[in-house]
Amino acid sequence: MNHVLLYCRPGFEKECAGEVQDKANALELFGFPRVKNNSGYVLFEFYQAGDADKFIQQQPFSQLIFARQMFASSQMLTDLPADDRISPILEAIGDDVPKCGDLRVETPDTNEAKELLKFCRKFTVPLRQAMRKSEILYTKDNSKKPVLHVCFVAPGCCFVGYSYSSNNSQFFMGIPRLKFPADAPSRSTLKLEEAFHVFIPRNEWDERLAPGMWGVDLGACPGGWTYQLVKRSMFVHAIDNGLMAQSLMDTGQVKHHAVDGFKFEPPRKNVTWIVCDMVEKPARVAHLMGEWLIKAWAKEALFNLKLPMKGRYDEVLQDIENLKVFLIQNGVKFKLQAKHLYHDREEITVHIQRLDTRSPH
């Protein structure tokens, strides 16, 4: 297996390919991407045997922006016979796949591929049984062992491969399954909920998303992001010239400030979270978030950068690099992650945790 398959949002294959090319070059693991527009995936082929495995071990998955999942993969298997799809899949696995603790039979996130999901669910059971019999899978699921992936892109056509559970997306198809809350004021609420799932380890929620904390929501109207903070029993300064949903105001947890988000300063320095989904130039939003963290007005920031129509990958790289330099020059220690989330469209979500919470001089 000398390929890596990466899932991405349909229409963002070029950005995903450009990113994996850069990351592979940086690791001195050389190859080239194969891209099919609107397919929802990128196949990266390495020149040297064994480099696909090195890549999925050495490249932190959390540092990939446009990829939803990555795994070492075979070439595409085609024309699988309808009466026996299992045998060619077992044959493709061969000896270079470690024994796995879980099986995911998936598709890319396109309308055409998703029509196969019903088949994938049915096919998983006999395939799992055959793989356990062949000792490709452990007899019981084991979340600490590698994950075996079978990705169907068309009827009778699939990729087969594996990922490491310590360096992959824990979610099926790389997508957290979230339900839209009926009482939320807008669908944008799912963006922030997904960001919490992706960026904050579940065992740290009680500490980092704790009741009683204060948050600031810039560009809050009508309150989709504020809703997520209120739901976690936080108090929120909602900053927007528009109206907030009355249901949020009725909680007594929200203070609405009808002011410009670029000019607001928190009245007290007790803010843990700054969140921002303003429709503004990405460079301007990134700089503003940097200022909040440099001034220690907040400990953690979650914000969206709206992408231009062209040069999306270059814009993202430039904005994030400028933000990192800005923070470093001002002596801020931080952890930064960025991801093109499932609920994002023409934007990426960035999370920064300030690691040194002392107030600046």
C-alpha positions in Angstrom: 0.0 0.0 0.0 1.8 3.0 -1.2 -1.0 5.5 -1.4 -2.7 7.7 1.2 -6.5 8.4 0.8 -7.8 11.7 2.3 -11.5 12.6 2.6 -12.4 16.3 2.1 -15.4 18.5 1.4 -16.4 18.1 -2.3 -15.0 21.0 -4.3 -12.0 21.4 -2.0 -9.9 18.5 -3.6 -7.2 21.0 -4.9 -6.8 22.6 -1.5 -6.5 19.2 0.2 -4.0 18.0 -2.5 -1.9 21.1 -2.2 -1.8 20.7 1.6 -0.8 17.0 1.6 1.9 17.7 -1.1 3.4 20.4 1.2 3.3 18.2 4.2 4.8 15.2 2.4 7.6 17.3 1.0 8.3 18.7 4.5 8.7 15.1 5.8 10.9 14.3 2.7 8.3 11.7 1.6 7.9 12.3 -2.0 5.0 11.6 -4.3 2.1 13.3 -6.2 -1.7 13.7 -5.7 -4.4 12.3 -8.0 -7.3 14.7 -8.0 -10.8 14.3 -9.4 -13.0 17.4 -9.0 -16.0 17.1 -6.6 -15.1 13.5 -5.7 -14.7 14.3 -2.0 -11.3 12.6 -1.8 -7.7 12.9 -2.8 -5.4 9.9 -3.5 -1.7 10.7 -2.9 0.8 8.3 -4.4 4.3 7.9 -2.9 7.3 7.0 -5.0 9.0 4.9 -2.3 7.6 1.7 -0.7 6.6 2.2 2.9 6.3 6.0 2.7 2.5 5.9 3.0 2.8 4.2 6.4 5.5 6.7 7.4 3.2 9.6 6.4 0.2 8.5 8.4 2.4 8.0 11.4 4.6 11.1 11.1 2.1 13.7 9.9 -0.2 14.8 12.7 -3.7 14.5 11.5 -4.8 17.4 13.7 -2.5 19.7 11.7 -4.2 18.9 8.4 -6.8 21.7 7.6 -8.7 20.3 4.6 -8.6 16.6 5.3 -11.4 14.9 7.2 -9.7 11.6 7.4 -6.4 10.0 6.2 -5.4 6.4 5.8 -2.8 4.3 3.9 -4.5 2.8 1.0 -4.4 0.4 -1.9 -5.1 1.5 -5.4 -8.7 1.6 -6.3 -10.2 -1.9 -6.6 -12.6 -2.0 -9.5 -15.2 -4.4 -10.9 -15.7 -6.3 -7.7 -18.0 -9.2 -8.6 -21.5 -8.8 -7.2 -21.6 -12.4 -5.9 -18.2 -12.2 -4.0 -16.9 -8.7 -3.1 -15.2 -10.0 0.0 -12.4 -12.2 -1.5 -10.8 -9.4 -3.7 -10.9 -7.1 -0.6 -9.2 -9.7 1.6 -6.6 -10.3 -1.2 -5.9 -6.5 -1.5 -5.1 -6.3 2.2 -2.2 -8.7 1.9 0.6 -8.7 4.5 1.4 -5.0 4.8 -1.7 -4.1 6.9 -1.4 -4.3 10.7 -4.0 -6.3 12.6 -6.9 -3.9 13.2 -9.3 -3.3 16.0 -12.2 -1.7 14.1 -13.7 -1.7 10.6 -15.3 1.2 8.8 -17.0 0.7 5.5 -17.5 4.3 4.3 -18.1 6.5 1.3 -16.9 10.0 0.4 -19.3 12.8 1.3 -20.9 13.2 -2.2 -24.5 12.7 -3.1 -23.6 9.9 -5.6 -21.3 8.1 -3.1 -23.7 8.5 -0.1 -26.3 6.5 -2.1 -24.0 3.5 -1.3 -24.3 3.9 2.5 -27.2 1.5 2.8 -25.2 -1.1 1.0 -22.1 -0.3 3.2 -24.1 -0.9 6.4 -25.3 -4.3 5.2 -21.9 -5.2 3.8 -20.0 -4.4 7.0 -21.4 -7.4 9.0 -20.3 -10.2 6.6 -17.0 -8.4 5.8 -16.2 -8.0 9.5 -16.9 -11.8 10.0 -14.6 -12.7 7.1 -11.8 -10.4 8.4 -12.0 -11.8 11.9 -11.9 -15.4 10.4 -8.8 -14.3 8.4 -7.3 -12.7 11.5 -7.1 -9.3 9.8 -9.3 -8.0 12.6 -9.2 -8.8 16.3 -12.1 -10.9 17.5 -13.4 -7.9 19.6 -13.4 -4.2 18.7 -10.3 -2.5 20.2 -10.2 1.3 19.9 -6.5 1.5 20.6 -5.5 -0.7 17.6 -5.4 0.5 13.9 -8.7 1.0 12.0 -9.4 -0.8 8.8 -11.1 1.4 6.1 -13.0 0.2 3.1 -14.2 3.3 1.1 -16.7 2.7 -1.7 -16.6 5.4 -4.3 -19.0 3.7 -6.8 -20.8 0.3 -7.0 -18.1 -2.4 -7.1 -15.3 0.2 -6.7 -13.5 0.8 -3.4 -10.2 1.7 -1.7 -8.9 -0.5 1.1 -6.5 0.7 3.8 -5.8 1.4 7.5 -5.2 4.4 9.8 -3.7 4.6 13.3 -6.3 5.3 16.0 -3.9 7.7 17.7 -3.6 9.8 14.5 -6.9 9.8 12.6 -10.4 11.1 12.9 -12.4 9.2 15.4 -15.6 9.8 13.4 -17.2 7.6 10.7 -16.4 9.3 7.3 -14.5 11.9 9.4 -17.8 13.6 10.2 -19.2 14.1 13.7 -22.9 13.2 13.8 -24.7 16.1 15.3 -28.4 16.8 15.6 -29.7 20.3 15.1 -31.3 21.5 18.3 -34.9 22.5 17.7 -34.6 25.6 20.1 -31.4 26.9 18.5 -31.8 30.3 16.7 -29.8 29.3 13.6 -28.1 26.3 11.9 -24.7 28.0 12.5 -24.9 26.6 16.0 -23.7 23.3 14.6 -20.4 24.9 13.5 -19.4 25.7 17.0 -20.7 22.4 18.4 -18.6 20.5 15.9 -15.6 22.7 16.7 -15.8 21.7 20.4 -16.0 18.0 19.4 -13.0 18.3 17.0 -10.7 20.6 19.0 -11.4 20.0 22.7 -10.8 16.4 24.0 -13.9 15.0 25.5 -12.3 14.4 28.8 -11.4 18.1 29.1 -14.9 19.5 28.5 -15.7 19.7 32.2 -12.7 21.9 32.8 -12.5 24.0 29.6 -16.2 24.3 28.8 -17.4 24.7 32.4 -20.6 26.2 33.8 -20.2 29.7 35.1 -17.5 30.7 32.6 -17.8 34.0 30.6 -17.7 34.0 26.8 -17.8 36.8 24.2 -19.5 36.2 20.8 -18.5 38.7 18.2 -21.1 38.9 15.4 -23.5 37.0 17.5 -26.9 37.8 15.9 -29.3 35.9 16.0 -27.4 33.7 18.5 -26.4 30.4 17.0 -23.0 30.4 18.6 -24.1 32.1 21.8 -26.6 29.2 22.1 -23.8 26.7 22.5 -22.2 28.6 25.3 -25.6 29.2 27.1 -26.4 25.5 26.7 -23.2 24.8 28.7 -24.4 27.2 31.5 -21.9 29.9 30.5 -22.6 33.7 30.6 -22.1 35.6 27.3 -21.4 39.1 26.1 -23.2 39.0 22.7 -21.8 41.6 20.3 -23.9 42.6 17.3 -25.9 45.5 16.0 -28.6 43.1 15.1 -31.3 41.5 17.3 -30.6 38.4 19.4 -33.1 35.6 19.7 -35.5 36.4 22.6 -35.2 32.9 23.9 -31.5 33.5 24.6 -32.1 36.9 26.3 -34.8 35.2 28.5 -32.2 32.9 30.0 -30.6 35.8 31.9 -27.2 34.5 30.8 -26.7 36.9 27.9 -25.7 40.6 27.8 -26.4 42.1 24.4 -24.0 44.9 23.3 -25.1 46.7 20.1 -21.6 47.7 19.1 -18.9 47.0 16.5 -17.2 43.7 17.2 -13.8 45.3 16.3 -14.2 47.9 19.0 -15.7 46.0 21.9 -13.6 45.5 25.0 -14.8 43.2 27.8 -15.9 45.2 30.9 -14.1 42.7 33.2 -11.1 40.6 32.4 -12.8 37.3 33.3 -13.5 35.9 29.8 -12.5 32.4 29.0 -13.8 32.0 25.5 -13.9 34.5 22.6 -15.9 33.1 19.6 -16.3 34.9 16.3 -18.2 34.1 13.1 -18.2 37.6 11.5 -18.4 38.0 7.8 -15.2 39.9 7.4 -11.9 39.6 5.5 -10.1 36.7 7.0 -6.8 38.6 7.6 -8.7 41.2 9.6 -10.5 38.6 11.8 -7.2 36.7 12.4 -5.5 39.9 13.6 -8.4 40.8 15.9 -8.2 37.3 17.5 -4.5 37.7 17.9 -5.0 41.0 19.7 -7.5 39.5 22.1 -5.0 36.7 23.1 -2.1 39.1 23.3 -4.0 41.4 25.7 -5.1 38.2 27.6 -8.7 39.3 27.2 -9.5 35.6 26.7 -7.9 32.2 27.2 -9.2 30.4 24.2 -10.4 31.6 20.8 -12.6 29.8 18.2 -13.3 31.7 15.0 -14.1 31.3 11.3 -12.0 32.7 8.5 -14.1 33.3 5.4 -12.3 32.1 2.3 -12.0 33.9 -1.0 -13.2 32.4 -4.3 -9.7 31.9 -5.6 -6.4 31.1 -3.9 -8.2 29.6 -0.9 -5.3 27.4 0.3 -2.7 30.3 -0.1 -5.0 32.7 1.9 -5.4 30.2 4.7 -1.6 29.6 5.0 -0.8 33.3 4.9 -3.4 34.3 7.5 -2.4 31.5 9.9 1.3 32.1 9.5 0.8 35.9 10.1 -1.2 35.1 13.2 1.4 32.8 14.6 4.1 35.4 14.0 2.0 38.0 15.6 1.5 35.9 18.8 5.1 34.8 18.9 6.5 38.3 18.6 4.3 39.3 21.5 5.5 36.5 23.7 2.3 34.4 23.7 2.6 30.7 24.1 -0.2 28.9 22.3 -1.6 25.8 20.6 -3.3 26.4 17.3 -5.5 24.1 15.2 -7.4 24.8 12.1 -10.0 22.6 10.3 -12.4 22.8 7.4 -15.2 21.3 9.4 -18.2 19.4 8.0 -20.6 22.3 8.9 -18.3 24.9 7.4 -18.8 26.0 3.8 -16.5 28.6 2.3 -14.6 29.0 5.5 -12.3 27.3 8.0 -12.5 27.2 11.7 -9.5 28.0 13.9 -8.9 27.2 17.5 -6.2 28.8 19.7 -5.6 27.9 23.3 -3.4 30.4 25.2 -1.0 28.3 27.2 0.5 31.1 29.4 -2.5 32.7 31.0 -0.6 35.3 33.0 -1.7 38.9 32.2 0.7 40.9 29.9 2.9 43.6 31.5 
